[in-house]
């Protein structure tokens, strides 16, 4: 089989495309960024919300499906009870909203920078296409060697 042909050749060609590599880098950076946002939510936002809600710990918001009463989620899990962890779900929603907001701000910033550079390009004056005949003062094409109005050599 010739190099570059067949299934594995097609796979190699696909994997080596620039946009696949860019996507892989984006996923890796996104995973690291998600860890930062999760820490922001768990360590900064949720304690403030907990303070505003008079000490409610969202991690301990759960429903024990076996009907038992447990002081904490850890106690329910230690007892082997099945739990519905809606506090963790609230944290996940906050993670998503903060992540979406940060991505929005990032895209908005990039678009603002792109718009500014685009305006600078548009503001550059276009090269002149006409000039003035030094004899009759009429407007003529920039590349003209003879004035079409007064027939003077330029």
Phi, psi and omega per residue, in radians:
X1 nan 2.329 -3.127
X2 -1.273 2.590 -3.131
X3 -1.105 2.336 3.110
X4 1.602 -0.076 3.125
X5 -1.818 2.853 3.083
X6 1.433 -3.051 -3.065
X7 -1.054 -0.870 -3.084
X8 -1.192 -0.585 3.064
X9 -1.135 -0.745 3.092
X10 -1.129 -0.705 3.122
X11 -1.104 -0.760 3.126
X12 -1.076 -0.759 3.127
X13 -1.093 -0.714 3.125
X14 -1.130 -0.807 -3.053
X15 -1.211 -0.498 -3.080
X16 -1.540 -0.014 3.063
X17 -1.129 2.568 -3.110
X18 -1.070 -0.692 -3.073
X19 -1.236 -0.471 3.076
X20 -1.226 -0.731 3.098
X21 -1.117 -0.759 3.107
X22 -1.049 -0.722 3.115
X23 -1.108 -0.746 3.126
X24 -1.086 -0.762 3.101
X25 -1.098 -0.728 3.119
X26 -1.062 -0.712 3.127
X27 -1.143 -0.738 -3.140
X28 -1.142 -0.814 3.120
X29 -1.135 -0.681 3.099
X30 -1.075 -0.690 3.091
X31 -1.110 -0.745 3.103
X32 -1.161 -0.698 3.127
X33 -1.135 -0.645 3.125
X34 -1.099 -0.638 3.108
X35 -1.125 -0.654 3.101
X36 -1.146 -0.792 -3.141
X37 -1.130 -0.703 3.109
X38 -1.063 -0.744 3.099
X39 -1.118 -0.714 3.107
X40 -1.045 -0.791 -3.132
X41 -1.187 -0.875 -3.056
X42 -1.212 -0.654 -2.995
X43 -1.749 -0.319 -3.105
X44 -2.089 -0.976 -3.035
X45 -1.238 -0.866 -3.075
X46 -1.099 -0.698 3.058
X47 -1.078 -0.643 3.106
X48 -1.168 -0.757 3.097
X49 -1.121 -0.706 3.105
X50 -1.074 -0.695 3.101
X51 -1.132 -0.731 3.137
X52 -1.192 -0.463 -3.139
X53 -1.768 0.407 3.064
X54 1.090 0.824 2.970
X55 1.514 0.232 3.112
X56 -1.222 2.209 3.066
X57 -1.680 1.955 -3.069
X58 -1.105 -0.486 3.122
X59 -1.155 -0.418 3.140
X60 -1.706 0.242 3.048
X61 -1.568 1.909 -3.106
X62 -2.712 2.878 3.029
X63 -2.140 2.159 3.085
X64 -1.385 2.131 -3.063
X65 -1.378 -0.168 3.094
X66 -1.563 0.016 3.104
X67 1.506 -0.072 -3.136
X68 -1.372 2.869 3.100
X69 -1.879 2.191 -3.140
X70 -2.275 2.467 -3.097
X71 -1.228 -0.673 -3.117
X72 -2.368 2.888 3.086
X73 -1.108 -0.699 3.126
X74 -1.053 -0.701 3.130
X75 -1.140 -0.691 3.131
X76 -1.171 -0.706 3.135
X77 -1.224 -0.615 3.095
X78 -1.133 -0.597 3.117
X79 -1.370 -0.114 3.114
X80 1.435 0.282 -3.127
X81 -1.394 2.460 3.018
X82 -1.308 2.352 -3.071
X83 -2.261 2.641 3.016
X84 -1.847 1.837 -2.980
X85 -1.622 1.299 -3.095
X86 -1.277 -0.362 3.055
X87 -1.153 -0.708 3.071
X88 -1.143 -0.597 3.099
X89 -1.144 -0.721 3.082
X90 -1.074 -0.729 3.096
X91 -1.091 -0.713 3.130
X92 -1.125 -0.681 3.094
X93 -1.118 -0.761 3.089
X94 -1.097 -0.711 3.063
X95 -0.977 -0.826 -3.128
X96 -1.088 -0.815 -3.104
X97 -1.105 -0.730 3.116
X98 -1.176 -0.745 3.111
X99 -1.054 -0.793 3.140
X100 -1.105 -0.693 3.133
X101 -1.156 -0.745 3.127
X102 -1.140 -0.735 3.098
X103 -1.117 -0.702 3.083
X104 -1.016 -0.838 3.131
X105 -1.091 -0.683 3.121
X106 -1.108 -0.838 3.137
X107 -1.134 -0.710 3.113
X108 -1.072 -0.747 3.102
X109 -1.113 -0.769 3.119
X110 -1.105 -0.738 3.117
X111 -1.125 -0.658 3.107
X112 -1.109 -0.780 3.111
X113 -1.105 -0.743 3.137
X114 -1.116 -0.699 3.124
X115 -1.133 -0.696 3.129
X116 -1.127 -0.746 3.134
X117 -1.211 -0.568 3.115
X118 -1.185 -0.702 3.126
X119 -1.135 -0.657 3.110
X120 -1.097 -0.688 3.102
X121 -1.148 -0.694 -3.123
X122 -1.235 -0.537 -3.108
X123 -1.279 -0.337 3.127
X124 -1.081 2.220 -3.086
X125 -1.177 2.507 3.116
X126 -1.314 2.640 3.115
X127 -1.112 2.425 -3.115
X128 -1.128 2.535 3.133
X129 -1.916 -0.161 3.133
X130 -2.313 2.848 3.046
X131 -2.480 3.012 -3.109
X132 -1.806 2.344 3.087
X133 -1.183 2.213 -3.117
X134 -1.204 -0.235 -3.093
X135 -1.695 -0.923 -3.072
X136 -1.809 -0.062 3.100
X137 1.099 0.347 3.071
X138 -1.514 2.788 -3.123
X139 -1.494 2.245 -3.116
X140 -2.331 2.913 3.140
X141 -1.114 2.545 -3.065
X142 -1.058 -0.580 -3.088
X143 -1.591 0.062 -3.072
X144 -1.177 2.472 3.078
X145 -1.908 -0.162 3.098
X146 -2.453 2.349 -3.132
X147 -1.280 2.221 3.140
X148 -1.275 -0.241 -3.103
X149 -1.612 -0.864 -3.089
X150 -1.879 -0.024 3.121
X151 1.036 0.410 3.092
X152 -1.358 2.536 3.022
X153 -1.316 2.357 -3.107
X154 -1.799 nan nan
